[in-house]
Amino acid sequence: MAAAETKPPPRTGAKFVCHEDGTEWGDFEGLRRHLRAKTAWSNAGLVGCRVSVLLENREWSEGLVAQYHRSSGKHCVEFRHSGARRWLMMLRTAFYIVDRGPCDEETKEPEGLTKLQDEPWTFAEDLSLAFARAQSVLHDCYGGRTQEIGHKTLGHVCVTDDDRRRATEDRGSLLYGELLPRGVHKALDSRHLDAGRATSVYDLGAGTGKVALQAFLQFPNLTKVHGVELSLARFHVAERALLALAARDDNAARVSQRTPGAHIEVSMNDQTLSITHGNLMRTRDVGNASIVMLETEVPTDTFAEFSSLLDACQEGCRLLTYLDLRRVWRLPGQPFPFQQLEANRSFADRYPTSWSVQRGHHLFLWVKVLKPGVAGVAFAQGRAAPPVVPSKRRSRRRDDMPPLVFGKRRVQSTCAIC
Ligand SMILES: C[S@@+](CC[C@H](N)C(=O)[O-])C[C@H]1O[C@@H](n2cnc3c(N)ncnc32)[C@H](O)[C@@H]1O
């Protein structure tokens, strides 16, 4: 169990690392500027860049930024395939820069550190110093494997036959993909899950624990961060990362509880971070969480049980989900208790993930607007919910089955995690 060893004195001349390219920085401010500069652009600097733009909120199209019109604030983009030219307000358009083109324009080069002093950017991601610090420590704890992308990350390849057997028995899904550190930063910011004003985050389906560890490091106000993971192999990766954190000499983190292969808890000042190997469907204390992250695929035949878990969340709890909860809700007679966050209603609200680094994936963000109902209370007490009598008349109330945000067009299910 407890292992609070004395730490060696802090190293001097420590370097801070960018998790995306491994460059080392002598101070966090320099590292933060470096991270911000990568996706930053200025109105003039965008001219000549090749960009990929999300058009009509559904299709990505590549084009060249040909002109900037100062008085309207719009850029003219010439699209490669259609040959169409469109004037777009880029600050309000979902796009990413594919190629910055010739570097003779101001701020075109993201690594142009001589120009960083002035920061004449029109757009730069609002990355905090806390993020710069957290991603550097995270990177170290994962042995430099933080920004893993594609479908062969450690979390994909580590899975064993025992994991598969367990997943079948528990009717869980081992589908995998990671929210990248920039994605976690965006999801937790004040416009989204607002972790700066929360006290606890539960990551249900924690994978290798990167999201939980980043939240823990970036937000010292979070007194409790808790992850649950079904795959033992993924749990082991998380366990190793937490041990690496506790072994570092530049913080007060120590292992406060440990049952190898089952549970690990690290304490640091007023915070605890725990990861448990188990089935998220048995998280009875989910009602204590101010934020619940469920970037997790859930089999259809467990939607009723999953709905009881969701219903057990407290009123005001914010959630991130991979699935659209309006399609998941299976508690007939109990009104749909979530509202989609305003900032998340557009399909353009996207999060960098291991399977969609540049475009990002549209995850769903919610706030629970009702207290736990019958099913939620029963779930928290470890009982099956009493059968709910379905209402005879189909309710037209707004919160019963809210309309889709994407309009009338049928949205194809795109299970991008694999
Ligand atoms: C898409 S991954 C997300 C990992 C992590 N949240 C991240 O973004 O890096 C979903 C994880 O949920 C886990 N999972 C799925 N069903 C589960 C269950 N019933 N109980 C616990 N974990 C589960 C999977 O094994 C997988 O590691």
The ligand as an ORCA input file, in Angstrom:
! r2SCAN-3c Opt
* xyz 0 1
  C     -11.966      5.994    -26.468
  S     -11.070      5.412    -25.100
  C     -10.791      6.915    -24.230
  C      -9.577      6.886    -23.356
  C      -9.286      8.190    -22.604
  N     -10.462      8.753    -22.005
  C      -8.592      9.175    -23.508
  O      -9.229     10.027    -24.123
  O      -7.373      9.068    -23.630
  C     -12.366      4.638    -24.193
  C     -11.881      3.727    -23.075
  O     -13.012      3.288    -22.333
  C     -12.777      1.973    -21.894
  N     -14.066      1.347    -21.567
  C     -15.065      1.001    -22.425
  N     -16.079      0.434    -21.753
  C     -15.732      0.457    -20.448
  C     -16.356      0.010    -19.256
  N     -17.556     -0.566    -19.286
  N     -15.737      0.213    -18.087
  C     -14.508      0.812    -18.036
  N     -13.856      1.228    -19.145
  C     -14.451      1.055    -20.319
  C     -12.062      1.326    -23.077
  O     -11.323      0.186    -22.681
  C     -11.168      2.487    -23.548
  O      -9.903      2.416    -22.973
*
